[in-house]
């Protein structure tokens, strides 16, 4: 989870201290950094620009209903809640882990990467 980029006078320092305490308890927690601006402009936009510069398409404000797989367990396509089907050579799925767990295909749940 990430903190929203809001003005410091609107945020209790308790939130910051709880987050920092959690990071520092992890093995490499001291290797944290902060963005020098808001996340959509400093993190998301450069990633989207790079994808588009290579001929990719960035689709925002769309909800994935189901990840359909091929016989070899690779992604066949995404089915969106509006009924559209998204196909591609590669996919970037930007979602919280909680949502990914709900959409994870059964065949992927046995993969060690997703067991974590």
C-alpha positions as CSV (number, residue, x, y, z in Angstrom):
1,X,0.0,0.0,0.0
2,X,1.2,3.5,-0.6
3,X,0.5,6.9,1.0
4,X,-1.5,9.3,-1.1
5,X,0.3,12.4,-2.2
6,X,-1.4,15.1,-0.1
7,X,-0.2,18.2,1.7
8,X,1.7,17.6,4.9
9,X,-0.7,19.7,6.9
10,X,-3.5,17.3,5.9
11,X,-1.7,14.2,7.1
12,X,-1.1,13.0,10.6
13,X,2.5,12.1,11.2
14,X,1.3,9.0,12.9
15,X,0.6,7.5,9.4
16,X,4.2,8.3,8.4
17,X,5.7,6.8,11.5
18,X,3.7,3.6,11.3
19,X,4.8,3.2,7.6
20,X,8.4,4.0,8.4
21,X,8.4,1.6,11.4
22,X,7.1,-1.2,9.2
23,X,9.7,-0.6,6.4
24,X,12.5,-0.4,8.9
25,X,11.6,-3.8,10.4
26,X,12.1,-5.5,7.0
27,X,15.5,-6.9,5.9
28,X,16.3,-4.1,3.4
29,X,13.9,-1.6,4.9
30,X,16.6,1.1,5.2
31,X,16.9,1.2,1.4
32,X,13.7,3.2,1.0
33,X,13.2,6.4,-1.0
34,X,10.5,9.0,-1.7
35,X,9.4,10.4,-5.0
36,X,10.2,14.0,-5.7
37,X,6.7,14.7,-6.8
38,X,3.3,13.1,-7.1
39,X,3.2,9.4,-8.1
40,X,1.0,9.8,-11.2
41,X,3.4,12.4,-12.7
42,X,6.7,11.1,-11.5
43,X,6.2,7.3,-11.6
44,X,3.1,6.3,-13.7
45,X,3.4,8.8,-16.6
46,X,7.0,7.8,-17.5
47,X,6.0,4.1,-17.4
48,X,3.0,4.7,-19.6
49,X,5.0,7.0,-22.0
50,X,7.6,4.2,-22.4
51,X,5.0,1.5,-23.1
52,X,3.4,3.8,-25.7
53,X,6.8,4.7,-27.3
54,X,7.3,1.0,-28.0
55,X,3.9,0.7,-29.7
56,X,2.0,-0.5,-26.6
57,X,-1.4,0.7,-25.5
58,X,-2.2,1.9,-21.9
59,X,-5.9,1.4,-21.0
60,X,-7.0,3.2,-17.8
61,X,-10.1,3.1,-15.7
62,X,-11.0,-0.5,-16.8
63,X,-11.7,-3.4,-14.5
64,X,-10.6,-6.9,-15.3
65,X,-13.3,-9.5,-14.7
66,X,-11.3,-12.5,-15.7
67,X,-7.8,-13.6,-16.9
68,X,-8.3,-16.3,-19.6
69,X,-5.4,-18.7,-20.2
70,X,-4.1,-20.7,-23.1
71,X,-3.4,-24.4,-22.8
72,X,0.2,-23.6,-21.8
73,X,-1.1,-21.4,-18.9
74,X,0.0,-18.2,-20.6
75,X,-2.4,-15.3,-20.9
76,X,-4.9,-15.7,-23.8
77,X,-6.7,-12.4,-23.0
78,X,-8.3,-10.3,-20.3
79,X,-12.1,-10.0,-20.1
80,X,-13.2,-6.6,-18.8
81,X,-16.3,-6.0,-16.8
82,X,-17.8,-4.0,-19.7
83,X,-17.5,-7.1,-21.9
84,X,-14.4,-6.0,-24.0
85,X,-11.6,-8.4,-24.5
86,X,-8.0,-7.2,-24.4
87,X,-5.4,-9.2,-26.2
88,X,-1.7,-8.6,-26.6
89,X,1.9,-10.0,-26.7
90,X,2.6,-8.8,-23.1
91,X,0.5,-7.4,-20.3
92,X,1.0,-5.0,-17.4
93,X,-1.6,-5.5,-14.8
94,X,-1.6,-2.5,-12.3
95,X,-3.7,-3.4,-9.4
96,X,-3.5,-3.9,-5.6
97,X,-2.4,-7.4,-4.5
98,X,-5.7,-8.0,-2.8
99,X,-7.5,-7.6,-6.2
100,X,-5.0,-9.7,-8.0
101,X,-5.6,-12.6,-5.5
102,X,-9.3,-12.5,-6.4
103,X,-8.6,-12.6,-10.2
104,X,-5.7,-15.1,-10.2
105,X,-6.5,-18.1,-12.4
106,X,-6.7,-21.4,-10.6
107,X,-3.8,-22.8,-12.8
108,X,-1.5,-20.0,-11.5
109,X,-2.2,-20.6,-7.8
110,X,0.1,-23.6,-7.8
111,X,3.1,-21.5,-9.2
112,X,5.5,-20.8,-6.4
113,X,5.7,-17.1,-7.3
114,X,2.0,-16.6,-6.6
115,X,2.0,-18.7,-3.4
116,X,3.8,-15.9,-1.7
